[in-house]
Amino acid sequence: MTSLNQDYVYQMQLDRFNIFQSQDLKNSHFDVKFLIDGKELYAHKFVITSVSKTMDAWLCDRWSSKDEDIIIETYSYHNFYQFIQFLYIGNCDITDENIYDFVDMAEFYDVR
């Protein structure tokens, strides 16, 4: 029974990630937009706030308006995309070149 539940949870994570990966604004119901290196990256508040205390504080009604973009200047688009991917599915592309950025992001965004 546990295996079936784990398979179901994994499939749900994969489905959410596929929605994120598509960046389909019409059908994906994104509710947060990041601007990084002049590029837009959309995500779901529920996913990112459930694992990041900093994102939770940023995205609560007290700190941002509904349509306010979050500008990311410290990290590259690729690394920030990989970081958000990690928040969705617990997996990302870590290399010798970006590992320090990932450690920094995990600490800065207080990933649980």
Beta strands, then each sheet from edge to edge (+ up, - down):
strand 1: 32-36
strand 2: 39-43
strand 3: 70-72
sheet 1: 2+ 1- 3-
end
